[in-house]
Amino acid sequence: MNNETSQNRIICYWPDGYWITDPEEAELLDSVNAFGAEHQQLEVVHGDDVQTAVNAELA
């Protein structure tokens, strides 16, 4: 694993802006159609504001 990858994390998010870091929980939420859509994934640099990154992705 290189330093760039180790400094990033995968965020699971939905169109309403809700996000989590646990992909297994995201799959569970999708399986019960919790948000009316399946989650998307976004790689966020560790230390960056996740909500800002998700909002930018949704814009």
N, C-alpha and C positions, 0 to 999 in steps of 0.2 A: 504494500500500500504506500502511495507517495504522500508527501506532506499536504498537498492541495486537497486530496480526497479525504484525508483524516481530519481536516479542518471544516469539512462540510457535513451537513446532515440532511436526511430526506424528510420532508414534511408531506403529510397527506392532507389534502384540503378539498372542500366542496364549494359549489357556486355561491353559497350564502356567506362564505368567508370563514366558516368554522374550520379549524385545523387541529391536527394531532400529530404526534411523532411515532406512534405505534402502528405499523402496517397491518398487523394482525387484528387490532381493534378496528382499523379502517375497513378491512374486509368484512368483519362482523357487522358493522354499521351498514355497509352496503347490502349485506345479505338480508337485512330486515327493512331495507329501503328507508333508512332513517332520515335522509335528506332529499329524497326524490331524485337523486342522481348518484352516479358512482364517483368515487373520489379520484382526484388527479394527484400526481406527485410532483414535487418541486424540490430541487437541491438548493439549500440555503447555506451560505458560508457561516461557519460557527462565529457567533458574536454579532451577526447582522440581526436586525429586528425582523422576526418572522412575520408579524402581522403586516408590516410595510411591504415585505416581499410578496406575500399572498395577495394583498390589495393590488399591487402593481401587476401581478399575473392575471388577475381578474379584470383589470381595466382594459 
